[in-house]
Amino acid sequence: MQSTDLGNKESGKIWHRKPSPAARDGVIVNIIHTTSDYLPKVLRFLNVAFDSSGDCLIAGDHQGNIYGFDLPGNRFNLVQRTAQACTALAFNLHRKSEFLVALADYSIKCFDTVTKELVSWMRGHESSVFSISVHASGRYAITTSSDTAQLWDLDTFQRKRKLNILQSVGIQKVFFLPLSNTILSCFKDNSIFAWECDTLFCKYQLPAPPESSSILYKVFAVTRDGRVLAAGGKSNHLHLWCLEAKQLFRIIQMPTKVRAIRHLEFLPDSFDAGSNQALGVLSQDGIMRFINIQTCKLLFEIGSLDEGISSSVISPHGRYIACVMENGSLNIYSVQALTQEINKPPPPLVKVIEDLPKRKPTSGDLKIKVTSGRVQRPAKSKDNKIQTRILKQDLTSHFENKENELSDGLNKKRLQILLKGYGEYPTKYRMFIWRSLLQLPENHTAFSSLIDKGVHMAFLNLQRQYPIKSRKLLRVLQRTLSALAHWSAIFSDTPYLPLLAFPFVKLFQNNQLICFEVVATLITNWCQHWFEYFPNPPINILSMIENVLAFHDKELLQHFIDNDVTSQLYAWPLLETVFSEVLTREEWLKLFDNVFSNHPSFLLMTAVAYNICSRAPLLNCNRKDDFEYFFHHRNNLDISVVIREVYRLMSTTPADIHPENVLSGFVALTKGQYPVFNQYPKFIVDYQTQERERIRNDELEYLRERQTIENMQAEVDQQRAEDEAWCQKQELLHKAEEARREMLLQEEEKMIQQRQRLAAVKRELKIQEMHLQDAARRRLLKLQQDQQEMELKRLDDEIERKVNMRDREIATTAKDLEIRHLELETQKRLYEKNLTRNQETVAKEMRQDIDAYRRKVDLEERSFHRLLEADQTQNQKAQKWKEAEEKDFQLKSEKKASALSDASRKWFLEKELDDALEHAEHIHNKVVPRCQNERVTSSRLPKTSQLNDISEMDSSTWISLSQREAQWDTVERDLLGRVRNLRQRLTAQARSRCQTPRLLAT
C-alpha cells in the first residue's frame, strides 16, 4: 500500500509508482495531509465526492482545504481554501468543473475547479447542512439540514422550494432517486414520502414497517434503477423496500458484531442493468461489509478495528471506493481487486425453484441472516463438461467461436443454444444479456453532450401527436428522440421514430443512456437501408419481404394483390412499430430475445413469418380496412409458432432472395463517441430542411403580419372602445353634474333649515346659559353671605372671648387690689408710727415730685410742639399730617387715660385720706383731747405725705392699669369699626341682590 502526504504542496502526483492493490485489502493509495508548522499536526479529511465520470474526486478537510484528485491522470491539486470546515460535498453538477460545498456557517458555495473562482453563494439554512443530492441532469440540487430541505436551481442558483417541518419531526435525508424526477424524503418518525420534482406532488408514501422489527431509520441507499430502497439505523437489521410495489420485501440481519449502521451504499455494476445486488454496510466498529441482497452472502469487507472507516463514497461506475478513515486520512480502494467473483457473468442455466408467496409477507418470512464466506457458484453438470470438451476439440470452429465471444465474457453461440432450448432468456438476466449481445459502449460523456442540447425543436409538441398518460414516460421519450435527432438530422424528420423507440423507452425508462444506445444500435443494424427512399417507406426492404413471401406463400401474396394490399400495408406497419402494436409485452420481449441474438435479416423474416402464420384470417379479409385493422391490433397468434417459422424461413430461403445477402452483419456502436449516421439521401433531407426552414420563415412572416394586423385591429378596437367609453363617460359626467346640482340645491335648503334650527338652539342655549349664570350668581352670593355671617359670628365670639378675658383680668386686678389694700393697712400702721418724724421730709419730697412732674409735663408738651413744627416744615404731604393727627389723637387718648387714672387715683387717695383723717382724729381725740386743733392740723400733713408716698409707690400699678384700659378701649373701637363696615357691605349686597332679578326680567 502506497502512502502520499500532501503537506503544503498545492499540486503533485498521487503515487510515484503504478499501484498494484492486493486482493486482501484492495487499497490503491493512502492519502494524508500534515502541516509543517512549528507543531506539526494531521489535518483530518471530512467529506469526499466523485464526479459523474467516476475517475475524479474532491476531498475537504476540517480547515477548509479542498483538494481535487485525478486518478487516471495521477494528479492532485488544491482547488479551494474556504477557511471553514466543509460539512457536505457534491461534484456531479451540470457543468463538470463545478462543485458544491456546504460550510460550517450554514451556507452553500459553488466553486470552479479550473478557474478556482467562486461561482455562487447560496444562503437560507439555519443549521448545518449534512447532505447534498444532485439531480441526474445536474441542474437541480437538494440541500438537507436537521430542520429543513431546500431545492435549488443550479442554472440560476436560486431557491425554488423549501420544505419546512415541525421541530418534533426532524429530517433524516432528502434526495433524488437515480435517473428519475422523484424526490424521496425520509423523516425521523420513519415516514417516507415520494414527490414529483417538477410539481412537488406527493406520489406515494411507504407504509410503516412491521412492529416486530421496527427500527428508527438513520441511513438510506437506493439502487441505480431506483427500484429498491435500503434503510438501516441503530440495529443490526436492514430493511429492503420495493419502491414499485411500495412494500417491505426483505429484512436482512447482519452479524452480531454489528450493533448500529452508520452508512449504506449500493455498489454499481455494469452487469446488473442498474438493479444493484451488492450493498455496502458501514457499522459502528468502522468496518464496511459488502453483502449480496439476494443471496445474503457476505462478499468482502474493508476497514478494521485498528483502522476504522468514518465515511465512504463509491464512484458511479463502481471502480473505486473512497473512504475517510477514523485517523483523518483518505483511503482509495480498487473494487476490481476486491470483487473478482462479482465481476464474473452469472451462470448460463437458471431454474426457478419457488415463486414468491402471493400472500402478504410478514416480518418473520422476510427476515434472512447474512452468512459469511465468498459467493458460492453452482458446480458444473456433466452436460456442461461435455459441451466444454466438444468446443475445445472443434478446431474448425475455433475462429468462429473467438468471434462469438462477447466483451462481458458471454458466448453468443451458447446464448443461442440456450435461447433455442428455452425459447427466451431469463427475465432476471434479460437486460444483462441484451447489453452483452448489443455490446453497448455506455458513452456517458457523449450521451450527456447530446442531452445537454435540450429538447429538439421537432419534438417540442410531442404530447399533441402522441398523448401519453405517464408524464415521466413522455419526458424520457422526448429526451431519447431529441438525442437521436441531435445525433443525426434525419431523425428529426422521421415520422415513425416515436413508434419505433417507444417500446424500448418504456422498457429502459430508468436508464436513458441504455435506452438511447439500444435504439441507436437497432437503427444502425436492423434498420439498414430504411432511409434510402426517405421520406417514403423503404421500397427496397419491402421488396425483399415481398420476394420472400412470394417464394414461400404465393397464394397469400396473390390474395394481397387481388385486394390491392401492398407491402406498405402488410409489412411496413409491423416494421415501423417493431411489432409493438400486435404483440403483448411478454411476446415482444420473447421475440426480441431472438432478434438480438441473430442476423439483422431476422427482423424482416419475422414480418414474413407473421403473415404466413396469419394466412387463415388474412385470406378471409376482403376489404382494405380489415387489413389495416389487422396489422395495427393484437391478434390471436402464438409468438412461439411465429419464431419457429422465422427460423424455418431463415434456413430454407434461397440465397438469391435472402435478405442476409443484402444486409450487413452486426456492428456495435463505437466507444467514446457515437459513429456518424449518414445512410440516407442527404440532398432530400437538406431540401426538406430548407423547405421546412422556408415554410417556418414564411409561417413566422405570416404570423408577424398576422400579429401586426391583429395589433392594428386591436388598436382600432381599443380606440373605438375608448371613444365609446369617452362618450359614455361624458354622458355620465353630465348626468352626474345635474345630479350634483340638484343635490347642492337640496343641501343648501337643508343647510338653511339647519341654520334656522341652529339659531333657535343657540337662543335656547343662551337663555339657558343666562339662567345658569343667574343661578350660579345666586349660589355664589349666598355662599359669600354665609361666609360673611360665619365671619361675623366668629368676630362676635372673639369679642365675647376678649370681654370675658378682660372681665377675668379686672377680677384678678380687684383681688390684687384687695390684697394690696391689706398691705396698705399694714403699712398704715407703720406709717403712723413714723408720721411725726417724717412729716417735713415727706412734705418736701412731695413738693419736689410735684415740681418735677410739672417740668416733665411742660417738657413733653414743648417737645411735641417742636416735632409737629418740624414735620410740617419737612414734609407737607397729607399722609404725614394724617400720621401726626393719629399721633396727636394717640397722645390725647393717653392724656385722657392718664387724666382718668389720675382722677381715679386722686379720688381713691382722697377717700383713703379722709378715712385716715377720720381714724386719726378718732385716735387723737382719745389720746390728746386737749390740744385737738394743733394735732389735727399736724396729723393731716403727715397723712398727706404718707398718701403721696403710697400713691408714688403704686404709680406703676396704676399706670399699667390705665394702659390696659386704653388698650381694651382701642380693641373695642377697632372691633366696632369692623362690625360697622360688615353691616354696610351686607346692606349693599342685599340691595344689589334685590335689583338683579329686575335687570334679568327686563
C-alpha positions, 0 to 999 in steps of 0.5 A: 500500500502506497502512502502520499502526504500532501503537506503544503504542496498545492499540486503533485502526483498521487503515487510515484509508482503504478499501484498494484492493490492486493486482493486482501485489502484492495487499497490503491493509495493512502492519502494524508495531509500534515502541516509543517508548522512549528507543531506539526499536526494531521489535518483530518479529511471530512467529506469526499465526492466523485464526479459523474465520470467516476475517475475524479474526486474532491476531498475537504478537510476540517480547515477548509482545504479542498483538494481535487484528485485525478486518478487516471491522470495521477494528479492532485491539486488544491482547488479551494481554501474556504477557511471553514470546515466543509460539512457536505460535498457534491461534484456531479453538477451540470457543468463538470468543473463545478462543485458544491460545498456546504460550510460550517456557517450554514451556507452553500458555495459553488466553486470552479475547479479550473478557474478556482473562482467562486461561482455562487453563494447560496444562503437560507439554512439555519443549521448545518447542512449534512447532505447534498443530492444532485439531480441526474441532469445536474441542474437541480440540487437538494440541500438537507439540514436537521430542520429543513430541505431546500431545492435549488436551481443550479442554472440560476442558483436560486431557491425554488422550494423549501420544505419546512417541518415541525421541530418534533419531526426532524429530517433524516435525508432528502434526495433524488432517486437515480435517473428519475424526477422523484424526490424521496424524503425520509423523516425521523418518525420513519415516514417516507414520502415520494414527490414529483420534482417538477410539481412537488406532488406527493406520489406515494408514501411507504407504509410503516414497517412491521412492529416486530422489527421496527427500527428508527431509520438513520441511513438510506441507499437506493439502487441505480434503477431506483427500484429498491430502497435500503434503510438501516439505523441503530440495529443490526437489521436492514430493511429492503423496500420495493419502491414499485410495489411500495412494500417491505420485501426483505429484512436482512440481519447482519452479524452480531458484531454489528450493533448500529449502521452508520452508512449504506451504499449500493455498489454499481455494476455494469452487469446488473442493468442498474438493479444493484445486488451488492450493498455496502454496510458501514457499522459502528466498529468502522468496518464496511461489509459488502453483502449480496441482497439476494443471496445474503452472502457476505462478499468482502469487507474493508476497514478494521478495528485498528483502522476504522472507516468514518465515511465512504463514497463509491464512484458511479461506475463502481471502480473505486471506493473512497473512504475517510478513515477514523485517523483523518486520512483518505483511503482509495480502494480498487473494487476490481481487486476486491470483487473478482467473483462479482465481476464474473457473468452469472451462470448460463442455466437458471431454474426457478425453484419457488415463486414468491408467496402471493400472500402478504409477507410478514416480518418473520418470512422476510427476515434472512441472516447474512452468512459469511464466506465468498459467493458460492457458484453452482458446480458444473453438470456433466452436460456442461463438461461435455459441451466444454470438451466438444468446443475445445476439440472443434478446431474448425470452429475455433475462429468462429467461436473467438468471434462469438465471444462477447466483451462481458465474457458471454458466448453468443453461440451458447446464448443461442443454444440456450435461447433455442432450448428455452425459447427466451432468456431469463427475465432476471438476466434479460437486460444483462444479456441484451447489453452483452449481445448489443455490446453497448459502449455506455458513452456517458460523456457523449450521451450527456453532450447530446442531452445537454442540447435540450429538447429538439425543436421537432419534438417540442409538441410531442404530447399533441401527436402522441398523448401519453398518460405517464408524464415521466414516460413522455419526458424520457421519450422526448429526451431519447428522440431529441438525442437521436435527432441531435445525433443525426438530422434525419431523425428529426424528420422521421415520422415513425421514430416515436413508434419505433423507440417507444417500446424500448423507452418504456422498457429502459425508462430508468436508464436513458443512456441504455435506452438511447444506445439500444435504439441507436444500435437497432437503427444502425443494424436492423434498420439498414437501408430504411432511409434510402427512399426517405421520406417514403417507406423503404421500397427496397426492404419491402421488396425483399419481404415481398420476394420472400413471401412470394417464394414461400406463400404465393397464394397469400401474396396473390390474395394481397394483390387481388385486394390491392394490399401492398407491402406498405400495408402488410409489412411496413406497419409491423416494421415501423412499430417493431411489432409493438402494436400486435404483440403483448409485452411478454411476446415482444420481449420473447421475440426480441430475445431472438432478434438480438441474438441473430442476423439483422435479416431476422427482423424482416423474416419475422414480418414474413413469418407473421403473415404466413402464420396469419394466412387463415384470417388474412385470406378471409379479409376482403376489404382494405380496412380489415387489413389495416385493422389487422396489422395495427391490433393484437391478434390471436397468434402464438409468438412461439409458432411465429419464431419457429417459422422465422427460423424455418424461413431463415434456413430454407430461403434461397440465397438469391432472395435472402435478405442476409445477402443484402444486409450487413452483419452486426456492428456495435456502436463505437466507444467514446463517441457515437459513429456518424449516421449518414445512410440516407439521401442527404440532398432530400433531407437538406431540401426538406430542411430548407423547405421546412426552414422556408415554410417556418420563415414564411409561417413566422412572416405570416404570423408577424403580419398576422400579429401586426394586423391583429395589433392594428385591429386591436388598436382600432378596437381599443380606440373605438372602445375608448371613444365609446367609453369617452362618450359614455363617460361624458354622458355620465359626467353630465348626468352626474353634474345635474345630479350634483346640482340638484343635490347642492340645491337640496343641501343648501335648503337643508343647510338653511333649515339647519341654520334656522334650527341652529339659531333657535338652539343657540337662543335656547342655549343662551337663555339657558346659559343666562339662567345658569349664570343667574343661578350660579350668581345666586349660589355664589352670593349666598355662599359669600353671605354665609361666609360673611355671617360665619365671619361675623359670628366668629368676630362676635365670639372673639369679642365675647372671648376678649370681654370675658378675658378682660372681665377675668383680668379686672377680677384678678386686678380687684383681688390684687387690689384687695390684697394690696389694700391689706398691705396698705393697712399694714403699712398704715400702721407703720406709717403712723408710727413714723408720721411725726418724724417724717412729716417735713421730709415727706412734705418736701419730697412731695413738693419736689415730685410735684415740681418735677412732674410739672417740668416733665409735663411742660417738657413733653408738651414743648417737645411735641410742639417742636416735632409737629413744627418740624414735620410740617416744615419737612414734609407737607404731604397729607399722609404725614399730617394724617400720621401726626393727627393719629399721633396727636389723637394717640397722645390725647387718648393717653392724656385722657387715660392718664387724666382718668387714672389720675382722677381715679387715683386722686379720688381713691387717695382722697377717700383713703385720706379722709378715712385716715383723717377720720381714724386719726382724729378718732385716735387723737381725740382719745389720746390728746383731747386737749390740744385737738386743733394743733394735732389735727392740723399736724396729723393731716400733713403727715397723712398727706405725705404718707398718701403721696408716698403710697400713691408714688409707690403704686404709680406703676400699678396704676399706670399699667392699669390705665394702659390696659384700659386704653388698650381694651378701649382701642380693641373695642373701637377697632372691633366696632369699626369692623362690625360697622363696615360688615353691616354696610357691605351686607346692606349693599349686597342685599340691595344689589341682590334685590335689583338683579332679578329686575335687570334679568326680567327686563 
